[in-house]
Amino acid sequence: VVIARRFKAIGVVHSPFKRAEDIPMELNADPHGFEAVESEIEIFSEFEPGLKDLDGFSHLLVVFVFHAAGEARLLVRPPFETELRGVFATRSPHRPNPIGLTVVKLLGRTGAVLRVSGFDAVESTPVLDIKPYTRKDQKADIRTGWIKN
Amino acid sequence: VVIARRFKAIGVVHSPFKRAEDIPMELNADPHGFEAVESEIEIFSEFEPGLKDLDGFSHLLVVFVFHAAGEARLLVRPPFETELRGVFATRSPHRPNPIGLTVVKLLGRTGAVLRVSGFDAVESTPVLDIKPYTRKDQKADIRTGWIKN
């Protein structure tokens, strides 16, 4: 039952980080590390009508492509870690499908441009989807395995 | 800068809901509606090594394909709503890229099969990615726009 599907970018990220190497390593280790980072998500004009009602949400789930990820691996070594971890137990870009996901804060919208904070994607990252963050996405009392707090 | 990418299924969902019509409408309206629903995610054996360390996480983000979604729309009418909403302000399957995302609770793992609860995907849904739900995904004090609580 192996299926493959083709997805297209609905927009593109404009980030203060031009390349992955521009992101300070400490930011990834801190759950609040990216909160002060502001980016823009430019939605292509043909999709702009789909942004109606988005302004009422404080947070968005952004689904994007790790477009510069290189080859997939099933075991990866996260930053500051010595052990290899299963890729599905990490947010590494080196995944079988190079799809990234980040919860961002929506600061404002001007036409088809969303101003957000907390986004760890680099300049020119293709965006596949935007979804509202809702109560169903809030989980309390979580266990986070190998990730140190 | 419109790019398109091809993604392949890494696994498949086995759900008590055989088709979308089998899901009681009330479940979607209640943030806890799917909590008692148990499903299995069968990861294809070639990807099983990537599941290492997953057991330590209580919740997972599952990225999947709305494989039976039909055509995309930019304005959709959510269940129980009278107004049309921008599709990116909803979790509707009728999206430009039919990608779904649900936070599920991990109940257990047997080999390449994950037993989960809280999953709203139907039988045979193709899974694109599994990610650990971490502190970065927990957002307090959210606003959820048109969605009634």
Interface residues (C-beta under 8 A of the other chain):
Chain A: V1 V2 I3 A4 R5 R6 F7 K8 A9 I10 V12 P31 I43 F44 F47 P49 G50 L51 K52 D53 L54 D55 G56 F57 S58 H59 L61 V63 V65 H67 L74 L75 L84 R85 G86 V87 F88 A89 T90 R91 R95 P96 N97 P98 I99 L101 T102 V103 K105 S124 P126 L128 D129 I130 K131 P132 Y133 T134 R135 K136 D137 Q138 K139 A140 D141 I142 R143 T144 G145 W146 I147 N149
Chain B: V1 V2 I3 A4 R5 R6 F7 K8 A9 I10 V12 P31 I43 F44 F47 P49 G50 L51 K52 D53 L54 D55 G56 F57 S58 H59 L61 V63 V65 H67 L74 L75 L84 R85 G86 V87 F88 A89 T90 R91 R95 P96 N97 P98 I99 L101 T102 V103 K105 S124 P126 L128 D129 I130 K131 P132 Y133 T134 R135 K136 D137 Q138 K139 A140 D141 I142 R143 T144 G145 W146 I147 N149
